[in-house]
Amino acid sequence: MTFYVASLALELIWMLSSPAGPSSYKVGTMAEKFDCHYCRDPLQGKKYVQKDGHHCCLKCFDKFCANTCAECRKPIGADSKEVHYKNRYWHDTCFRCAKCLRSLASETFVAKDNKIYCNKCATREDSPKCKGCFKAIVAGDQNVEYKGTIWHKDCFTCSNCKQVIGTGSFFPKGEDFYCVTCHETKFAKHCVKCNKAITSGGITYQDQPWHADCFVCVTCSKKLAGQRFTAVEDQYYCVDCYKNFVAKKCAGCKNPITGFGKGASVVAYEGQSWHDYCFHCKKCSVNLANKRFVFHQEQVYCPDCAKKL
């Protein structure tokens, strides 16, 4: 698309003026005995127009010779002020901005798409439009752009509270935009422990949301996100704290039974617990996990050794 910016020198056609425009003519009062070239009426003592070597009355000039105004489509009479630009003609009163209708007869202007604009409107015509107010965003306006859409800064508002977001932080949701506070209220998950919104870095355990800083060992406050931990009656422990303060001790080796690593399987009987690898016959040491055994005087025996007691 090409834009033309020109400074227009207004061509005023006055009585007895010098020829003007591409089609030259002269307007005057006839002193001699001449007839109109077209209607043959006498011209002596009347206004006439001389054009292309012929003399004609004003009426015939308008009918046969006058340029047609590009705006109002009426003839531009010999007594009218005429403006021409690139083989187009206007009455001076018709030569105006297509947008604001301001007269441009003695102003600079822009020609675009066969229309004439003042400089200000031409700038606005080609400026991007604000998504909020649909008005042009012109040079000097503060604006916000997101994914190819643009707003005046003061038109970029929260879809919920209608407060101006401007250049602040926001959260998109479909066609809507929310300030941080409204997004937290309407959409953000809330931490099980502190009940505050989780905006980033949250974790989920058993379908419940937590801040990473809130999901910690109940004893030493070590962060448990990404770490091995144990849950006991809605309390969470790191491995070390669970071993030292919560885990049952193996009746065989007396070490904590954590459920981690070797000995993840546990044998429990009569209120006591063993690592599976510690559950063996007191006499022959055969492992009795998942096998028949005899419990005698707080000790474990295989059936054969139990018969010899």
Backbone torsions as a table, in degrees:
resi	resn	phi	psi	omega
1	MET	NA	130.4	-176.7
2	THR	-107.8	135.6	178.0
3	PHE	-111.7	140.8	177.6
4	TYR	-118.3	126.3	176.0
5	VAL	-115.3	123.8	-175.3
6	ALA	-137.6	153.2	172.4
7	SER	-103.2	117.3	-170.5
8	LEU	-89.5	125.8	171.7
9	ALA	-92.0	110.6	-175.0
10	LEU	-68.1	129.5	179.1
11	GLU	-100.1	107.9	-178.1
12	LEU	-97.3	127.1	-178.7
13	ILE	-102.0	107.3	-178.8
14	TRP	-112.5	165.9	173.7
15	MET	-58.0	133.7	178.8
16	LEU	61.6	21.3	178.5
17	SER	-78.6	165.8	177.0
18	SER	-73.5	157.7	-179.5
19	PRO	-56.5	142.1	-178.6
20	ALA	-138.9	152.5	177.3
21	GLY	76.2	170.8	-178.2
22	PRO	-66.0	-27.8	176.2
23	SER	-105.3	98.0	-172.5
24	SER	-77.3	139.8	173.5
25	TYR	-153.4	165.8	-178.8
26	LYS	-132.0	138.4	-178.8
27	VAL	-112.6	135.4	179.1
28	GLY	-161.9	-170.9	175.5
29	THR	-111.5	124.8	-173.3
30	MET	-73.7	126.1	177.2
31	ALA	-102.1	-18.2	-176.2
32	GLU	-103.5	175.8	-178.8
33	LYS	-90.2	87.1	175.1
34	PHE	-123.1	148.6	176.0
35	ASP	-104.9	155.7	176.2
36	CYS	-62.2	133.9	-178.7
37	HIS	-61.2	-26.6	-174.1
38	TYR	-100.9	-53.5	-174.9
39	CYS	-98.5	-6.9	177.6
40	ARG	67.8	10.4	174.9
41	ASP	-69.3	145.5	179.4
42	PRO	-65.9	143.0	-176.9
43	LEU	-106.9	-9.2	-174.1
44	GLN	-59.6	127.9	-179.2
45	GLY	80.3	2.3	-179.6
46	LYS	-115.0	160.9	172.4
47	LYS	-67.4	144.2	178.4
48	TYR	-146.1	170.1	176.6
49	VAL	-127.1	133.2	175.6
50	GLN	-106.0	120.1	-177.4
51	LYS	-144.4	130.4	178.7
52	ASP	54.1	36.6	176.1
53	GLY	82.1	0.6	-179.6
54	HIS	-112.0	155.2	175.4
55	HIS	-111.4	136.5	180.0
56	CYS	-145.4	157.1	176.7
57	CYS	-74.4	165.2	-177.7
58	LEU	-63.4	-36.2	-179.7
59	LYS	-63.9	-45.3	-179.9
60	CYS	-71.1	-31.5	176.1
61	PHE	-60.6	-47.5	179.3
62	ASP	-60.9	-35.9	-174.6
63	LYS	-79.0	-39.3	-171.4
64	PHE	-112.2	-22.1	-170.0
65	CYS	-120.8	-27.4	-171.8
66	ALA	-66.4	147.0	172.7
67	ASN	-72.1	151.2	178.8
68	THR	-95.2	131.9	-179.6
69	CYS	-66.6	129.4	-178.8
70	ALA	-67.9	-17.9	-178.2
71	GLU	-94.1	-58.8	-174.2
72	CYS	-94.0	-8.3	178.0
73	ARG	65.6	17.9	177.4
74	LYS	-103.2	157.7	179.7
75	PRO	-63.1	147.0	175.0
76	ILE	-95.9	101.7	-174.1
77	GLY	-63.6	164.3	-177.3
78	ALA	-63.8	-28.3	-179.9
79	ASP	-89.4	-1.2	-178.1
80	SER	-87.1	157.0	173.2
81	LYS	-86.2	126.9	-172.5
82	GLU	-115.4	139.4	174.6
83	VAL	-116.8	135.3	174.5
84	HIS	-132.5	146.0	179.8
85	TYR	-152.3	119.5	177.9
86	LYS	50.2	56.2	174.7
87	ASN	64.4	22.4	173.7
88	ARG	-124.2	151.6	-172.7
89	TYR	-131.3	147.9	178.8
90	TRP	-141.0	150.9	159.0
91	HIS	-64.1	147.9	-178.6
92	ASP	-62.0	-29.9	178.9
93	THR	-77.0	-17.1	179.3
94	CYS	-93.4	-13.0	-179.1
95	PHE	-83.3	90.3	-173.5
96	ARG	-144.2	164.4	-178.2
97	CYS	-64.1	131.4	-178.8
98	ALA	-67.4	-15.7	-176.9
99	LYS	-98.6	-58.4	-175.1
100	CYS	-100.3	-4.7	177.4
101	LEU	65.8	17.9	177.3
102	ARG	-72.1	137.8	179.9
103	SER	-64.8	134.4	-178.8
104	LEU	-118.2	16.5	-175.4
105	ALA	-58.2	-29.8	179.5
106	SER	-128.2	28.3	-177.3
107	GLU	-121.5	161.2	169.9
108	THR	-72.9	154.5	-175.3
109	PHE	-150.6	170.5	177.5
110	VAL	-125.4	129.9	176.4
111	ALA	-101.0	125.0	-177.7
112	LYS	-149.3	131.3	178.2
113	ASP	49.9	43.2	176.0
114	ASN	67.5	16.1	176.7
115	LYS	-122.5	160.8	-179.2
116	ILE	-112.2	132.7	179.4
117	TYR	-130.1	148.9	168.1
118	CYS	-71.4	163.4	-175.8
119	ASN	-59.2	-40.2	-177.8
120	LYS	-64.3	-46.6	-179.0
121	CYS	-70.5	-33.4	178.1
122	ALA	-62.9	-39.1	177.7
123	THR	-64.5	-44.5	-179.2
124	ARG	-68.4	-35.6	-177.9
125	GLU	-60.5	-35.0	-175.8
126	ASP	-104.1	3.8	176.8
127	SER	-80.6	151.1	175.8
128	PRO	-63.3	151.7	-178.4
129	LYS	-98.6	138.5	178.6
130	CYS	-68.4	131.5	179.0
131	LYS	-65.7	-24.2	-178.0
132	GLY	-83.8	-55.2	-175.1
133	CYS	-105.4	-6.6	177.9
134	PHE	66.0	13.7	175.1
135	LYS	-93.7	162.0	-176.9
136	ALA	-67.8	144.8	171.9
137	ILE	-102.6	112.0	-174.1
138	VAL	-107.9	169.6	-178.6
139	ALA	-53.9	133.8	-179.8
140	GLY	98.5	-20.3	177.8
141	ASP	-73.8	136.0	172.5
142	GLN	-78.7	134.0	-175.5
143	ASN	-141.2	165.6	177.7
144	VAL	-124.1	132.1	179.4
145	GLU	-123.4	133.2	179.1
146	TYR	-144.2	118.9	178.8
147	LYS	50.3	48.2	173.9
148	GLY	82.2	-2.9	177.1
149	THR	-107.1	146.5	-172.8
150	ILE	-130.9	144.2	179.1
151	TRP	-132.5	151.8	160.5
152	HIS	-61.4	147.1	-177.7
153	LYS	-55.9	-41.4	-177.6
154	ASP	-78.2	-9.5	177.5
155	CYS	-92.8	-11.1	-178.7
156	PHE	-88.1	95.5	-171.8
157	THR	-120.9	162.0	177.8
158	CYS	-69.8	133.0	-178.6
159	SER	-67.5	-18.0	-177.6
160	ASN	-98.0	-57.3	-175.4
161	CYS	-95.3	-8.0	177.3
162	LYS	67.1	8.9	176.2
163	GLN	-75.4	149.7	-179.4
164	VAL	-66.8	125.7	173.5
165	ILE	-85.7	-37.5	179.6
166	GLY	58.1	-125.1	179.9
167	THR	-100.3	16.0	179.3
168	GLY	-80.5	-179.3	179.9
169	SER	-72.2	146.5	179.5
170	PHE	-152.8	166.7	178.3
171	PHE	-125.7	121.7	176.6
172	PRO	-79.5	144.3	177.2
173	LYS	-144.4	94.7	-174.7
174	GLY	64.7	-123.6	178.3
175	GLU	-90.5	-0.3	-176.1
176	ASP	-105.0	161.4	178.4
177	PHE	-134.2	138.0	-175.9
178	TYR	-126.1	141.1	172.3
179	CYS	-69.0	167.5	-175.8
180	VAL	-59.7	-44.3	-176.7
181	THR	-62.9	-46.9	-178.5
182	CYS	-68.5	-36.1	178.3
183	HIS	-64.3	-42.1	178.6
184	GLU	-62.6	-41.4	-178.0
185	THR	-66.8	-42.7	-172.9
186	LYS	-88.6	-35.7	-167.3
187	PHE	-125.0	-29.7	-172.2
188	ALA	-69.6	145.3	173.3
189	LYS	-73.5	153.0	-179.5
190	HIS	-113.6	135.8	-175.9
191	CYS	-61.7	135.7	-179.7
192	VAL	-61.4	-34.2	-174.8
193	LYS	-82.8	-53.4	-173.4
194	CYS	-101.0	-10.2	179.0
195	ASN	63.9	19.5	175.8
196	LYS	-97.7	156.8	-177.0
197	ALA	-64.2	142.9	175.9
198	ILE	-101.1	107.7	-177.6
199	THR	-95.3	-25.4	178.0
200	SER	-164.5	154.9	173.8
201	GLY	71.4	19.3	-179.8
202	GLY	-79.2	165.0	175.6
203	ILE	-130.5	162.5	179.4
204	THR	-127.2	131.9	175.4
205	TYR	-134.1	123.7	-177.2
206	GLN	51.7	46.9	176.5
207	ASP	64.9	17.6	177.0
208	GLN	-116.6	137.0	-176.8
209	PRO	-87.6	145.8	178.4
210	TRP	-140.4	149.4	161.6
211	HIS	-71.0	145.6	177.0
212	ALA	-59.9	-33.1	-178.9
213	ASP	-75.9	-14.9	-179.9
214	CYS	-95.4	-20.7	-178.2
215	PHE	-89.6	86.6	-172.6
216	VAL	-132.6	165.7	177.0
217	CYS	-65.7	132.4	-176.3
218	VAL	-68.7	-19.0	-178.0
219	THR	-95.4	-52.2	-174.4
220	CYS	-107.4	-3.9	179.2
221	SER	66.3	18.3	175.3
222	LYS	-68.6	136.4	177.9
223	LYS	-65.1	135.1	-175.5
224	LEU	-103.4	-6.3	179.3
225	ALA	-61.3	125.0	179.6
226	GLY	78.8	4.0	-179.3
227	GLN	-114.7	160.8	174.2
228	ARG	-76.8	138.0	-179.3
229	PHE	-151.4	170.2	178.9
230	THR	-131.0	137.9	177.9
231	ALA	-103.6	128.6	177.8
232	VAL	-133.6	112.8	178.7
233	GLU	49.8	52.8	177.7
234	ASP	64.1	18.4	172.0
235	GLN	-115.0	146.1	-174.3
236	TYR	-118.6	134.1	-175.4
237	TYR	-128.1	142.3	169.8
238	CYS	-72.1	168.7	-175.4
239	VAL	-60.5	-44.5	-176.5
240	ASP	-64.7	-45.0	-179.0
241	CYS	-67.9	-34.4	178.1
242	TYR	-64.8	-43.3	178.7
243	LYS	-60.2	-46.0	-171.3
244	ASN	-78.5	-31.5	-170.5
245	PHE	-119.4	-17.9	-172.0
246	VAL	-122.3	-42.1	-170.6
247	ALA	-62.0	143.1	173.4
248	LYS	-69.9	153.7	178.4
249	LYS	-95.8	139.4	179.5
250	CYS	-66.0	130.7	178.9
251	ALA	-67.7	-16.4	179.4
252	GLY	-90.2	-61.7	-174.9
253	CYS	-96.3	-7.2	179.5
254	LYS	68.8	5.8	177.0
255	ASN	-87.7	160.3	-179.6
256	PRO	-63.5	144.8	173.7
257	ILE	-99.8	105.9	-173.8
258	THR	-97.0	-23.0	-174.6
259	GLY	84.4	2.5	179.0
260	PHE	-104.4	147.5	171.2
261	GLY	61.0	-142.1	-179.4
262	LYS	-62.8	135.4	-179.6
263	GLY	81.7	26.4	179.1
264	ALA	-63.2	-27.6	177.0
265	SER	-84.5	141.3	-175.0
266	VAL	-124.9	141.3	174.0
267	VAL	-109.2	127.2	180.0
268	ALA	-124.0	137.1	179.6
269	TYR	-159.8	133.3	176.5
270	GLU	51.1	43.2	176.1
271	GLY	79.2	0.1	178.3
272	GLN	-112.2	159.3	-178.9
273	SER	-134.1	149.1	179.0
274	TRP	-134.8	148.5	162.0
275	HIS	-62.7	147.1	-179.2
276	ASP	-59.8	-32.1	-179.1
277	TYR	-79.8	-10.6	177.8
278	CYS	-96.1	-8.7	-176.5
279	PHE	-87.5	88.6	-178.1
280	HIS	-139.5	165.9	-176.6
281	CYS	-64.3	134.9	-178.6
282	LYS	-63.3	-30.5	-176.4
283	LYS	-94.0	-52.6	-173.8
284	CYS	-100.3	-5.1	176.9
285	SER	66.1	11.6	176.8
286	VAL	-68.1	139.0	-178.8
287	ASN	-72.1	131.9	-175.0
288	LEU	-111.0	9.2	177.7
289	ALA	-61.4	128.6	-178.8
290	ASN	66.1	23.1	177.7
291	LYS	-129.3	167.6	176.9
292	ARG	-70.9	145.5	-179.6
293	PHE	-151.4	168.5	177.3
294	VAL	-123.7	131.5	-179.4
295	PHE	-105.8	114.4	-174.7
296	HIS	-135.9	122.2	178.4
297	GLN	48.8	53.7	176.0
298	GLU	65.1	15.5	179.2
299	GLN	-124.8	157.8	-177.2
300	VAL	-108.6	133.4	179.2
301	TYR	-133.8	151.7	170.1
302	CYS	-75.1	160.9	-177.6
303	PRO	-57.7	-38.0	-179.5
304	ASP	-65.8	-45.7	-179.8
305	CYS	-69.0	-30.5	-179.8
306	ALA	-66.5	-30.8	178.4
307	LYS	-67.4	-23.0	-175.9
308	LYS	-91.8	-2.7	-179.2
309	LEU	-70.1	NA	NA
